[in-house]
Amino acid sequence: MGLRAGRGIADITGEAAECGLLGYGKADQQSAGLHTRQRARAFAFEEGGARLLLVVCELPLMSDAVVREVLRRLPEGYGAANVMLTATHTHCGPGGYSHHRLYNSNTGGFRARTFDAITDGITEAALAAIRDLEPARLRLAHGELKNASVNRSRRAFDRNPAADRAHFPDAIDPATTLLTVERAGRLHAAVNWFATHNTSMTNRNRLVSADNKGYAALHWERTVAGVDHLAATAPELVAAFAQTNAGDMSPNLGLAPGLGPTRDQFENTRVIGLRQYEAAAALISAAQASGGDPSSGGERASGVREISGGLDFRATHLHLSAVEVRPEFTGDGRAHRTSPPVGGAAAFAGAWVDGPGFKGFRPGANPLWDAVSRRLVYPFAPALRDAQYPKAIALPAGPVNRFVPMIPQSAPVQLLRIGPLFLIGIPAEVTIVAGLRLRRTVAAIVGAALCDVLVAGYSNGYLHYVTTPEEYDAQEYEGGSTLFGRWELPALCQTVARLATAMRDGTPVDPGRPEPAVPVRAGRRRAAADAPHPGRRFGDVLDFSLIGRRATVAFVAAHPSNNLRRGGSYLFVERLDGDGSWARTADDGDWSTVFRWARSGGATSVATVTWNIPEGAEPGTYRISYHGDSTPKGPFTGVSEPFEVR
């Protein structure tokens, strides 16, 4: 049987009000509305009895709890080895969907509604992709994008050997890779990989957002291809923008939060996302111009080609707390051992380019914490010193895990092959040079071109950062967040070498022991009591304004978490047709709309809908509607007065 491919997409947006946004770790960054919805985009492949499933999720991180639940729901033949669930790493998605405490620290504990929205949506997208399997042609293309990222940890990067730094002369990874799925000569699906943090939206934002990678996907599907994400039928195109080794890559080109191509976080999100889309679209154009001829471009310039060659996969679970790393992987000719996870003082500082963390901590030297670790801890723990020095110990997560499930310690490490393309699944944020070493390790064993081997970071779990030993010694934010110590990357290189060798030789691998299931501890949830404003009903219009090309309506509201409207919308923008009916032109998943929610006292609240009227909006009569659910009365709708767009 020849190659078959399928695609699916679903909404995975969680609680848009009074839920901590995951990514920056700020206690006061609680959701207060929605700018763009989060989606899962799934891609299924099948050939010769082998199956692969890739799901790109617009999430801050992938939790082992989510992975376990989704795998439980998938059909026979899909499991931990051949399913990759990868996150785009937005920092403005609702949290609380992990069973480990650290990732629920600003959400008041586990959030069942958000967890269900995520797992339901990922499963829905995956099953749709599997049902959609049909004969297809795949094309693979490589290019470069140099104005959508900057190295936010240059001091650490410069510690790497000259040979590694020479591979990245601008201290960024400009590689953009595109895999497309065609049927009957038409583009049906696309996956793009490019390394840049999904942090164009700052830690002061309180709107749910899929950030720059979300904008890239939304623009391609909605604006370019005309996809209606609320339609009952399958979309014409599913386009995902996935992460690679983005650990030290920032979209904030001015090296400060919110300082990207502009000084506006929304515009930065749009521009960085648009640049990723345009780079991918240029590869499509190159493929069309060349007819898929691989001789039409250089390996790094375009390298467009139709691909085949089968599917394969290997995966294992690595207990990162106690890995014996052989001398050929350590770089100093001696064997070393990883240690239980330790958070460094620099980790609590945050990445200052994208968003400062906690006061009293800074990247690099932290004199108090350094002194405590070097005088009171390391002299009495030589094994810990060998693994973790010069890290200033601030959170001994390993010992804490004995009493409270703080962070996972088992790393799912995966290697997928789609023809000549190899994806190294790593459950962490990998810097570009660390990624280079992983890619070189695999490429040398399987005989692949280096550009055809990618690190798929943020996949199948989350264990913070992976830096090179040289970068680790700088103890910038990324090094302080390399929890398992200086030898974490060598341990992972040793593991992917084993996977690559098994794939090359056609032999199985030991699957290892996955992270133990952690019992759910749901945080206490205050009932979302709702009441209309005195003398008003739910849905009544409190205020309306039309200033320039911006329409704003305030409604008497109810708590958005009463109904997350997954697969739906809190709002609609509608245009009056000639037959007197109203036709939807925008919803809360569109870039042009913003949904904000705020309490106005006691149980009363206000929903404010903003429509930034696009330049291409057709002139006519419009209205804006808001859809809510109150406790205990149920669903209601509010509608603005009609207004003219000229």
N, C-alpha and C positions, 0 to 999 in steps of 0.2 A: 504494500500500500504506500502511495506517495505521501508527501507532507500535507498535513491539514493544519489549519490554524483558525482560532476563533477569538473574539473579543467581547468584553462586557464592561459595563460601567454602572455604578450605583452610588447613592448618597450615603456618606458616613458622618454627617455633621452631628455633633453632640449638643450639650446644653448651652444655649446662646445667652444665658443670663445667670449671674451669681454662681459661676463655676470657674475655678482657677484655670487660667490658660497655661499650658505646659510648654516649657522651653527655656524661658528666662529664670524661672524659679522665684518670681516675685509674689509675695503674699498679697499685695494690693492689686495685682493684675487679674481682676475677676471679669469674666465675660459680661458685656453690657450691650449686646447686639451682634449683628452679623453683617459682614461686607461681602464675602464670597463663601459659598458652601464648599465643604470638603468632599472629595469623591475618591472612590477606589476604582482603578482601571485595571482590568484583568486580561491576560493574554495567554491562551492555551495553545499548546503545540503537540502534535502527535505524528509519529512516523515509525513504521516498522515495529509497532508494539510498544515503543517508548513514548512516554508522556512527560511533558513539563508544564508547569503553571507558574506564571509570573504575575504578581499583583502589586501595582504601584499605588500606594495609599498616601493621601494628603494628610499625614499625621505628624505630630511632633517627633514621635519615636514609635518603634514597634515593641510591644510588650509580649513577654512569653505567655501571659495569660490570654491575650488575643490570639496568638498563634495556636495555642493548644485548643481553644474553643473553635476556631475556624477549621483546623484540621479534623476535628471530631465530626464536623458537619459535611465534609467533602465526600464524594463517592469513593468506592473502592478503587485502588490504583493511584490515589493521590495521597502523599504523606510528607513527612518532614524532609525526606531526601530530594524529592522532585518538585516541591512547592516552595517558591520564594515569595515571602511577604516583605516588602520593602517600603520604608517611609521616606517622604520628601523632606521631612524635618522642618516644617513650619513651626514657628515659635508662638503661634497665636491660635492654637486649637485647644478645645476643652480637654482637660486632663482628668485624672481619677480612674483610668481604665487599666491600671496595673495592679497586681497583687503584692507588689513590693512597696514599702512605705515611702521611700525617698521620692518616688514619682507621683505620690498623692499628697505631697507635703503642703500644697497651697489649695487643695480642693476639699479639705475637711474629711479626707478618707476616700474610700472607693465610691465611684459614681455609677450605679447600675444603669441608669438611663443612657449615659454616654457610652458605657461598655457595650450595651445592647445595640445601640445605633451603629457602632463601629463593626462589631462582629456580624450583625445582620447584613450590613451593607457590603462588607468584604465577601461574605458568603454568597450574597445575591449576585455580585459582579462575577465571582469565580464560576458559579453555576451557569450564568449566562454565557460566559466564554466557552465553557465545555459544551453546552448545547449548540453553540454557534460554529463548532468545528466543521470546516469545509476545505476542499483542496485550495491551496494558495501558493503564491510565489513570495519569497522573502528577498529583500535587498538590504545590504549593509553598506553604510557610507561613513567616512571619517572626514572631519574638517577641523577648523580652529575658530575659537571665539576668544578675543583678547580684551574686550571692554566690558565684561560682566563679572569680574572677580579681581580681588587683590589679596596679597598675602598679609593676614592680620597678625602673624607671629614671625616676623622677619628675623628677629634676633635668634630664635630657635632654628629656623630654616638655614641660616648662615653657618650654623655649626656642622652641617652635614658635609661629607667629603666633596671635593671639587667635582668628581665625576657625576655625583648625584645632582649637584646644583647645576651642572652644565646641561642636564636634560631639561631643566626649567629655567632658561636664561632670564625670564621676567619674574621668576619666583612664583609663578602661577601655573596651573595645569590648564592649557587652553583647549584641550581635546574635546570635541563634541562628536558624539557617535550616534548614528541613527539607524534603527532597524525598522523596516516597513513591511507591511503585509498587504499584498495585492491579490485581488480576485477579478478575473475577467478584465484585466487591464486597469482596474480602478483601485485607488488607495482606500483601504478599509481600516487600517490600524497603523500606529507608529509609536515607537518608544525611543526617546532621546535620553542620552546620559551626558551630564555636564556637571563639573564640580564647582558649585558655589553655595554658600550657606543660604538657607531660606529665611533670612533675617532682614529683609528690607523694611518690614514693619517692626517698630521699636517696642521696647518693654513698657512704653507708656500707652500703647494701643490697647483697647479693651474690646475690639470687635473681632469676632471669629473671622479668620482669613487664611486662605491657602497660600498666601504670599506670592513671591515672584514665580515660582514654578507652577503654582496654581493658575496664575494669570496666563502664563505661556500656554498651558493646556486649554484654558477657557477661551483664549483668543483664537486658537487654531480651530477648536470645535465649534464654538458659538458664532464668532465673527466671520471667520473665513469659510467654514464648511456649512454654516447655518443650522447646526445641531440644536434641537429643542430638547433640553435635558428633562423636561416634564412630560414629553410625549410617551404614549404607551408603547410605541414601536421602537425597535432597536435603532440606535443612531447610525448614520451613514459612516461616521468616523469616530474612532476612539484614539486619542493622542495623549500619551503620558510623558512627563518630564521627570526623570528619575535622577537620583544622586549617584555619585561615585565617591572618590576620595576627597571630600570637601572639608576635612577637619580643620585646615588652616586657611580656607578660602572664604572671603567675605564679599558680599555685594556692595558693601559700603565703601565705595572707591575713595572717599575722602578720609578714610580711617577714623571715622567717628560715627556713633549711632545716628541713623537718619540722614547721614551725609553721603549720599550716593551720587548719581548723575545730577540730582537736584537736592534741595533742602526739604522736600516734602515727602513723607514716608509713603503716601499713596502713589505719588508720581514715580518715586523710585521703584516701587513694586511693579508698576506698569512698564517702565522703561527696561529694567533688568529682565523682566519676563518676556517682553517683546523682543529683546536682543537674542534671547535663547530660542524663541520661535523663529526669528528671521534666519538664524544660523542653521536651524533644522530645515527650514523651507528652502534655503539655498542648496542644501544637499539633495532635496527632492528635485529641484530644477536641474542640478548637475546629472542626476540619474536619468531624467527625461531627455536631456541633451545628448547623453552618451549612449542611450539605449541600454544602459546597464553594463557597458563594456568596461571591464576592469582596467584596461590599458589607457583609459581616457584621463586619468588623473593620478597624481602621486599618492603615496600611502598616507601622508599627513594632510595633503591638500584636499582631495576628494575621495579617491579610492572607492568609487561607487561600483558595486558588483552584485549580481544575483548570487545567492548562496545556497548551498545544499551540503550534504555530508552527514546527516543524521543528528540525533539527539542523545545526550548522555548526562549522567548526574552521579555525584558522590557527595556524601555528607557525614559528619560526625559531630558529637558533642564533646567539647574539650573542657575539662575541669581546670580553669585557668589559675586556680589558687595554688596548684602544686604540679607544675609541668617541669620535667627535667629536659632542659634544652641542650642539645648536643653541640660540641665545639664548632662544627662547620656552619652553624646558624648564628652563633653569638657575636662573631666579629672579632673576638679577642683570643680565639684559639683555646678557650677553656669552657668547660660545662658550667651552666648556671641553672638556677631554679627560680620560678616565679613564686610570689607570695600571695596570701589572702589579700583582698582588696583594701586599699588605703586611699582616702581622699586627701590631697595635699592642700595646704593653705592657699596656694595659687588657684586651686579649683574654685574656692569660694569667692575669689575676686571677680570671676566672670571674665568673658572676653571683652575687654574694654572697647574694642573697635565696634562690637555689635551691641553691647549692653552691659554696663557694670553690674557686679553681683552684690555682695554684702560688704558693708562698711567695715574697715579695719583689716581688710585683706587686699593684697595687690599681686599682680603677676611678678614672677621673679622672687626677689628676696623679701621675706617676712621675718624680721629680726627676732621677735619674740618666739614665734613658732619654730623658726630655725634653731634657736638656742635650746629650746626644750627637747627637740628631737635629737640634736647632735650631742647634748650633754647627758640627758636622762633616759633616752630610749635606745639609740643605736649602739652605744658601748656595751649594753647588756643583751643585745639581740643581733648577733653577727649574721644570721641567715636573713633577717629582715633588712639589715643594713646592705647586704649584697644585692638584694632585690629592689629596695626602695630608695636608697640614698641617691641624691641629696634632697629628696622630697621632705618638706616640713609637714609632719603628720598632724592633720587636723580632725580627720574622721577615720578611726580604725574600724572600717565597715565589716571586716572579717569577724572580729570578736563580737560586734554588735549583732551580726546575723545569727549568732547562737541563741539569742534571746528574742530578737525581732527581725522578721524578714525585710531587711533594708534594701539590698540589691541582689540580683542573681549572680552566680559565680560560674555557671556552666555556659560555655559559648557554643552556640550552633554555628559550625563552620561548613560552608557549602561550596561546591563547584558544579556549575551547570555549563553544558555545551549546546549551542544552537549552531550547527554547521561549524564554521571557523571561529565563531564568537564564544569566548569563555567568560563567564561571570563568577567572580569570587565573592560569595556571600559572607560578609563580616558584620556581626551585630554591634557595630561601634562606629565612631567618627574617626576616619583614617586620614592622616595628613598626606599631602601629595607625594612626599618622598617615601613615607611608609608604604603608601600604595604602590609606588614604583617598585619597591623591593618585593612586595607580594606578587606583582604582575610579572616581574623578571623571573621569579622562582617558578611560577607556573609555565610561562612561555618557554623557558629553557627545557623543561621536562616534556611538554607535549609537542614542542616544535612549532608553536604558533608565532605569528607576527606579534610584536609587543602591542601594537595598536588594537589588536583583536582580543586582548586580555584586559578586562576591566574589573576594578573593585566595585562591588555593589555594597556600599556601606549602608548602615541603618537597616540591615536585613535580619529578619527572624528573631529579633530580640534587641536588647540595648545594654551595653556595658561601658558606656562613656567613650573614652578616646584611645587611639593607638598612635603613638609617636615613635620615631626612631630612637635608639639609645642616645644618640648625640643630641637630638631635640629634647629628649627627656631631661638631660642634665641642665638645660636652661631653666627648667621649672617655670615656664610660662603657663598660661591657663591650660593649654592642651596637655603639657607634661604633668601638671598637678592633677589632671583628670585621667591620666593613664593609670588606672587603679591598681593593676596587677604588677606594676613596677617596670623597671628598666628593660627587662627581658620579655615583656609581653609581645612585642612585634616579632622577635626571633622565635618565640613559641608558636605564633600563628604562621610564620613562614615554614617552620618545620611541619606543621599540620597540613598546610595546603600543598606542600611538597608530597606528602603521603597521599593526599587525595588525587593530585595530578598523576602520580605514578600509577596508582590503581586504575585511573581512567585510561591512561595510555596502554596499560597492560591488560585491561579488561578483567580486573580482579575486584572482588568486593572489599569493603572496609568495615571495620568495627564501628557501629553506629554510636558507641559511647552511651553515657547515661545523661538523659536530659535533666534540666533543672527540675527539682521536685515540685510538685503542685503545692501551691500555698493556699490555705483556706481564705475565702473572701471575708474581708472585714469591712462591711459597709458602714460609712459614716452616718451619723444621725442626720436625718433630713427634716427640717422644719416644713410642715405642710405649706404649700404655696397658696395661702389664703388670699382670695381676690375680692375686691369690692369696687364698685364704680364710684366715681366722684359724686358728691352730694348733688342730687337733682339731675344726674346724668345716667345714661345706660352704657353698657359695654359697647365699644365701637363708635360712640359719638365722636364727632370731630371737635377738637378743642381749639385748633388753630390751623390756618392755611396761609401759605405765602407762595408767590411766584415772582422771583426776583431774577431777572436776566434769564439764564437757561437752567435755573434750579427751582424745582417745585418741592415744597416741604409741607407735610401734613402731620399734625399731632392728634392721636386718638386716645380715648379712654381704653386702657389696656388690661390684660391679664398676664399672669406669669408665662413666659414662653416655654418653660419646662413642662407645663401641663400637657403639651403636645409638641414634640420636636419637629413635626411636619417633615420627617425624613421622606425624601422623594417628592416633596411638595414645596410650599412657599408660605411665608408669613405675609407676603404682599404681592399684589399684581399692579402693573401699569397697563391700562387698557385704552384702546383707541376706538372711537365710534365709527363703525362702518356705514356704508351707504344704505344698507338695509335696516339700520336702526339697532343692530346688535353691537356688542362690545367685544373686541378682539384683543387678546393678550399680546403685549409687545415686550414686556420685561417682567422679571420676577426677582426674588431675593438672591438668586444665584448669579445675577448679571452684575457686571462691573459698574454699571451706571446707577445702581440702586444701593442705598444704605438703610439698614434697619437698626434703630437704636431703642433700647428699653431702659427705663429708670423708675424706681419707686418715687412716688410723690407724697408719701406720708402714710404710715400704717399699711393697710392692705391695698391701697390705691396705687396705680402706676400709669405711666404714659408710654406709648409706643410712637416713636417719631420716624416717619418714612421720608427719605430724601431721594428724589430722582434728579440726577444730573443729566439733563436732556442732551443726548448725543447730537453732534452736528448733523448727522445724517437722518435724524428723526423726521418722519413724514409729517408735514403740516396737517393739522386737524384738531378735533376735539378729543381730549383725554380725561381720564379720571384715575385716581389711585385708591386701591382698596386694601384693607388690613384684615387679616384672618387670625382669630385667636380662640382660645378655649379657657373658660373661667371655671373655677372650682367654687361651688358644685354645679353651676348651671349649664356648662357645656359650651359647644361651639357658637361663635357669633362672627359677624362681619360688619366692618365699618367702611363707608365709601365717601370719598370727598365729592365736593361739587365739581362738575365738569369745568375744564379750563382749556384755553386755546394755546396751541403751539404753532407759531408762525415761522 
